[in-house]
Amino acid sequence: MTQEELAERQGVGHQALSRMEQGKIAPKMERLPVLAESLKCSIPDLFRFEKPDNDSYSRRAGDLLRELPGMKQAFAFKLLLKIVCLLKNED
């Protein structure tokens, strides 16, 4: 999703969304549910600043895969396996 698409979903301009991303302004409380849904996260996730741990990444990857129908899920998983193998070989 582009910044413009997200801004449109939020009912704000892309410059306002950019300022939100930079922490210069905060989104209105009533827009938080739409923002979280658009970003496929929870409202508390919008306010977390710490780096996610490996378990968080694993859970999120699993969540994303579960959102796909069967054949697309299998295809995405095969791509993920190839990416992981490539990254392991870089070390």
Buried (B, 14 or more C-beta within 10 A) or exposed (E): EEEEEBBBBBEBEBEBBBBBEEEEEEBEEEBBEBBBEBEEBEEEEEEEEEEEEEEEEEEBEEEEBEEEEEEEBEEBEEEEEEEEEEEEEEE
